[in-house]
Amino acid sequence: MTGVNMKKLFFYLLIAVVATSCSNSGNGELIGVQDRPAFYQAAPYGMVFIPLGSFTMGSSDQDVPYAHVHEPKTVSTQSFYMDETEITNNEYRQFVNWVRDSIARGYLGQINEDEFLITEDEQTGELFDPPFLNWEKEIEWRSEDEEVRDALEVMYLPTHERFYRKKQIDSRKLIYQYYWIDLHAAAKKEYSRDTRGYVVSDGDYPSDRGGFANRPEGYDDRSIYIRTENINIYPDTLCWIHDFTYSYNDPMAKNYFWHPTYDNYPVVGVNWKQAKAFSYWRTDLMNRWLQQKGEVTVNEFRLPTEVEWEWGARGGWEMNPYPWGGPYLRNDKGCFLANFKPGRGNYVADGGIQTVIVAHYPANDWGLYDMSGNVSEWTLSAYDESSFNFSWDMNPNYEYNASEDEAPQMKKKVVRGGSWKDIGYFLQVTARQYEYQDTAKAYVGFRCMQTYLGRMENDNPKNSSEIYK
């Protein structure tokens, strides 16, 4: 048989195989891809489910300062999970220790690659570039090995800066690096009527190159939308002093973050960028665990938008000013329902002079604690006095990623809920305040949330006859 005939025979056999495989897959019907992984979104540990809904967002009481920054507007929001409480000192310390240990393993991997780094896949032999850290190997912080001590020395304060000459980790070097995709930049496009096409910018920030489908020819590399962040994640423990001039808060500055007494108190001294970094780390922590089990990765953790925060804080009550549903700051027994500044400044009347342990007061009807009082909370949203007027009414959010060199007014982020130092007015679920994204305060903390994606049903919604099997 000639070579030409062999090629024809192979071609016909290939067609027969393809035709046979097609005939055994749905009998030619449109049935979708059948080998999709199962997915069930369980409630993350420490979070509660908040159902979707519509409500009137904005002022539900007198606008005392006549600020007109929360005009009533009917909005709708998706379902989501939200942390029951603010992130505590002990929870944030897990983040700090993880960053500390990952940096240490990187240094130790330079002198002992086999023990502290994973350079190749054990099953396939594929080389990892860069290698992964080996978290199974314990770090000997007080090792007698001189080479190990020298490798870790760079993580400690210089000798002349150590208190009582005791070795202390240099918190200035606890830098967490993470990457995120700027979807807003990728989605933006600027149309020129003169050229009847999309404008291409020569700048470094591709805010006008449009989505991938609409991007001009020659701009196919989507890596231009990947942002790199390097964040020092250690809390500003001196916020207790610089926030309150002529006030003796030295014990709080010395003890609040590290002392076991305050483990379950809300973390403070964390700016907006640090809170956002924590959310990315929390997502990565969960995804690595799920990947090891061969399961579908989880939807990301993030800060709640301003609308999501208010919907969660309301607890299902439509027009009431506080999370507990009533118009008063006390219950029927005369006890205060939150940690704030009662009356003319009797801080201890509510049971705490500064912050108190999380979940000390009753939860709202959705199971969320301390949505008013204790500490104010960062949201994902940028602050603009008129954002209620120009934002959409479904999952509304005004977001702006300000760079370091931009004007301060562009760095305003919305904080909600009021804190231990605020009067009762700022405890209302509609009260809006702001802080700058690069500032840390002794009265601002945060909590995370996760968008609810739904759960995959096993049964096909269409006819489940043999054709779909």
Secondary structure, DSSP 8 states (H G I E B T S, - for coil): --HHHHHHHHHHHHHHHHHHHHHTSGGG-----S----------TTEEEE--EEEEES-SS--TT----S--EEEEE--EEEESS--BHHHHHHHHHHHHHHHHHHHHHTT-HHHHEEEE-TTT--EEEEEEE-TTS---TT-S-HHHHHHHGGGB--GGGSGGG---B-GGG-EEEEEEE-HHHHH-B-EETTTTEE----SSS-TTB--GGG--TT---GGGGEEEEEEE-S--TTHHHHTSTT---HHHHHHTTTSGGGTTSB--S--HHHHHHHHHHHHHHHHHHHHHTT------EE---HHHHHHHHHTT-SS-SSTTSSS-SB-TTS-BSS-S--TTT-GGGGT-SS---TT-S---TTS---SSSSSEEEEEEE--TTHHHHS-SBS--------TTS-GGGGEEEEES--TTS-GGGGSTT--EEEETT---TTEE---EEE------SS-SS--SGGG-
